[in-house]
Amino acid sequence: MKHYITIIIMLLVAAMSTSAATRRPKKRNKKAPKVTRVVKADPRTSGPFVVRTDAPEAPYGLDGINIALWPSHGRYYDVKEERWMWQRGRLMGTVEDLYSQSYVYPYLVPMLENAGAYVMLPRERDTSTIEVIVDADGGEAQNGYSEKNGSKMWSDAVGVKGFGYVDKILSGTDNPFKKGTLRKAATVNDIKKASSASWTADIPEEGEYALYISYASLPESARDAHYTVNSLRGSEEFQVNQTMGGGTWVYLGTFPFAQGKTTVVELNNISNENNKVVTADAIKIGGGMGNVRRGSGMSADISGYPRFTEGARYWLQWAGMPESVYSITGGESDYEDDYKSRGMWVNYLAGGSKSLPGQKGLGIPVDLSFALHTDAGTTCDDVTTVGTLPIVSTAGSLGNGKSKKTSMTYANMVTDQIIDDIWQLYDPQWTRRKLRNRSYHEAREPLVPAMLLELLSHQNFADMRYGLDPNFRFDVSRAIYKGMLKYLHKTYGTPYIVEPLPVKDFSIKGQDGNYTLSWIPTDDPLEPTAKAKYYIVYERIDNGAFVELAITDDTYLSVTPNDNSIYSYKIVAANDGGLSFPSEILALCDIPGGKDLVTIVNGFTRVSGPAEIYRDGHIGFDYEEDYGVPYIKDILFTGAQTEFRPSEPWKSNDAPGHGASRAVYETEIIAGNTFDFVMLHGEAIKAAGHSFVSSSVGAFIKSIDHPHIIDLILGKQKEITIGANSKLRYKPFSSELKQRLREMCDAGSSLFVSGSYIGSDLFDNKYSMTAVSQSDREFGHSILGIDWRQAKATITGQVTEVRSRYPQFNGRFKFNFNFNQQLSSDCYAVESPESFNPVSTNDGAVILRYSENDYAAGTAYATNSHKAVVIGFPFETILEKDAREKLMRQILDFFTNQTETLSAREKLKIVVGTLLAPEEEYSLLPGAFGAEDWTSGIKESAELAERSPRRTRKRKS
């Protein structure tokens, strides 16, 4: 018997140790993250600063590293002109004050954080205009603070100032962190004896918000204060070293919060250290609006802009920095105070730590300082770039006594990485400017390794052809992160690993409650260490938040949804260097006994800058022709370019010459490609009673299954080049995709395609060679059933359904709806909706028309082999949810030969509507109620159903 038990145990151990096994989420015992070595005489530098306790480790990344960085300038008050203004002029549709943020916020900071670093900024990082403060002192703050007492009771921290929201507007050198009180409790190591504090916030809108905490750093503060953040993701645990960072806003992360009252943050007094205390002060949610009044007399005012647009000088005051940090000139020049305050802030953060012992400060051991700027200057043509300039100051010593010459090594390693990557990915002629060793304040003042980078010229068209492209900004940010990583590991003499790139070829397959997610890792040709080691799968149910579902070493995962909710998924690749950016988001919905399964294919992969102008000596960016496609969202846009003459010189920031741009959008967030449009399509498909799965276009092309119904999302997919590079990207219908769709349609599949460049890609593509052009036209005619007419078909975004030969599209009740053609924060804008007619009235019909001019907006096509519906604008940009659901239901009914049963009342409305319709309306409806009546249309659909039986395959086990 003992032998049998031994064998069973051995088998169990072997099964558990299989490397391909899927690991379900659970709390993992984490090793202590790597930290910079601490000077024994300085207890304030012991341990890491802020750590999420269940975060994946990055031992060969940036675990335990603290980085201070910032994106150049911001809006400031000019004392002489008595007005708020940008520090640079509006050029090429942006302004440096915002443009540099478009690298730092969406790309560089997340990359560093994914590698394990804690990143601090002297400007607001949250672009939301909503701000909620919760504080026990009340005042202008919400009074949602409460306590529970255990064996060690909460009490006032006597003699210690805390945050107080006494005045909504700050004036002079008001310090809100000197106007309130705070609470403290002695630590315990027994959870049964714990005391806790909680902050309940009333949040006006659901959304993602930055969350900041505050506390005091006392001689007896604990190094392991335990915070819990409650959001739509669930509860997440943080450990904060309260011996450092007290008396300011300390960033914990960005979280999805629901509208209404919720307990957002909890703090307990459990600690591994005896005879210590934890302190509790205010919390801050969101970014908010600027609240520092500047000027005097009648001209005194706040900026009226979102806080994230303002310069560092104002955030630092709101964050409780001493006036010696942000008011160097005593208020005489906010411009000078702003650029000088950033380096002073780095030293105040590091003061009293290993990085800067002996100086007053917050005791945070800052490892690096980095300032990202863009430069001015032009070249004589549209190809030559001004390029990249690193700046350092090596005079003197660092705060730890080491030579400042290490900053030169740091700057060279970062710049080398940037130039190498740009040369390989974009432009082998990109200009590298000679390193400048000068006494620039942002390079000289920080007493830690520091550099200032002038990445490119925001004034030069050749630079900005790349600089406005989100791909370029991602790759440059990745180069900066890699340069920092390599410098730090060289300094510490340790090996490094670069975090992986996002996975590709993501797909969901299956049916009847059993589904498989699969994906492929993406190799990084520029970095051999950036290999994925494992993957984190996140799941969202309906409109909830993404939560961690599983951690797996495999490139697939089986899921078994147990209801008809919409389940969405994204994949994050990981290794010992950190985490990748997430994949696109796919979804599934399983409706037991539902109608035919729909496969949604995401072919909208484009992110890009705006269209370019070369016409009659005019050069620039045509935002009205094509704004481009932001990655998720844009925070850089001020307004369209208005001055296109290269000879027009700069005179002042208010007359900046060539590239001058409007200001109407400079406080707005502009929506882009969220890579989450499968969800919107899926909601409408579910409402029509169909189950669905989804796939990236890459996985769909490689797949060998046979979907019966295909919904192809093309959005603003459009073939383009980037900068002077001739490489073509984002063709909507590649030869591989055309071949795959042709095979499916020849075998009886039905195809729904929506997008704003479908016809122009197939019929009017300036990049297509003759053979490709002929193939494209033939595909458009035979598979899609369209004959292209024009782009820019409407400017109103209004669409009307019209009567057609097909009973599913009968135009009754004047079905009207709107799609988005305006820049907004909710949905990307469609600048160029298209019009096309059926290639043949025998096999097709117009089903939608633009209300502005009656141009065809959508067609239906039915042949002996397949059916297709094509609309000249993206389906996901339809503004009304009920309109999306109704149109999708009609399309799917057309594909499956379903007709709606009409009541006598509905039939009467159609008859009356037909009798009363104006005569000219009929001329716009070829094939609708003409030679063939409605009955013959139904008969034809039935005949097609006989000729085209459903051909679905069950997934192989």
Salt bridges, closest charged atoms under 4 A:
ASP54 OD1 - ARG52 NE 2.84
GLU81 OE1 - ARG83 NE 2.73
GLU96 OE1 - HIS73 NE2 3.71
GLU96 OE1 - ARG88 NE 3.34
GLU96 OE2 - HIS373 ND1 3.39
GLU113 OE2 - ARG125 NH1 3.44
GLU124 OE1 - LYS284 NZ 2.97
GLU131 OE2 - LYS284 NZ 2.77
GLU131 OE2 - ARG307 NH1 2.66
GLU140 OE1 - LYS168 NZ 3.96
GLU147 OE2 - ARG183 NE 2.75
ASP156 OD1 - ARG183 NH1 2.90
ASP167 OD2 - LYS179 NZ 3.11
ASP174 OD2 - LYS179 NZ 3.83
GLU236 OE2 - ARG233 NE 2.91
GLU273 OE2 - ARG223 NH2 2.53
ASP334 OD1 - ARG294 NH2 2.87
ASP334 OD1 - ARG313 NE 3.88
GLU336 OE2 - LYS340 NZ 2.56
ASP338 OD2 - ARG342 NH2 2.36
ASP375 OD2 - ARG433 NH1 2.94
ASP416 OD1 - ARG432 NH1 2.14
ASP421 OD2 - LYS482 NZ 2.99
GLU442 OE2 - ARG342 NH1 2.77
GLU442 OE1 - HIS373 NE2 2.99
GLU445 OE1 - HIS441 NE2 3.66
ASP505 OD2 - LYS702 NZ 2.44
ASP523 OD1 - LYS531 NZ 3.38
ASP524 OD2 - ARG478 NH2 2.92
GLU527 OE1 - LYS486 NZ 3.16
ASP553 OD1 - ARG23 NH1 3.07
ASP576 OD2 - LYS533 NZ 3.13
ASP596 OD2 - HIS708 NE2 3.38
ASP596 OD1 - ARG950 NH1 2.91
GLU612 OE1 - ARG465 NE 3.28
GLU625 OE1 - LYS792 NZ 3.70
ASP626 OD2 - ARG606 NH2 2.70
ASP626 OD1 - LYS716 NZ 3.37
ASP626 OD2 - LYS718 NZ 3.13
ASP634 OD1 - ARG473 NH2 3.46
GLU643 OE2 - ARG645 NE 2.86
GLU648 OE1 - ARG645 NH2 3.60
GLU648 OE2 - LYS651 NZ 2.98
ASP654 OD2 - ARG83 NH2 2.77
GLU666 OE1 - ARG90 NE 2.70
ASP676 OD2 - ARG540 NH1 2.93
ASP705 OD1 - ARG740 NH2 2.88
ASP711 OD2 - HIS681 ND1 2.74
ASP761 OD1 - LYS731 NZ 3.04
ASP776 OD2 - LYS731 NZ 2.95
ASP776 OD1 - LYS738 NZ 2.44
GLU778 OE1 - ARG742 NH2 2.52
ASP787 OD1 - HIS781 NE2 3.33
ASP787 OD2 - ARG789 NH1 3.30
GLU831 OE1 - LYS716 NZ 2.82
GLU876 OE1 - HIS681 NE2 2.81
GLU900 OE1 - ARG812 NH2 3.35
GLU921 OE2 - LYS814 NZ 3.08
GLU932 OE2 - ARG805 NH2 3.19
GLU940 OE1 - ARG805 NH2 2.89
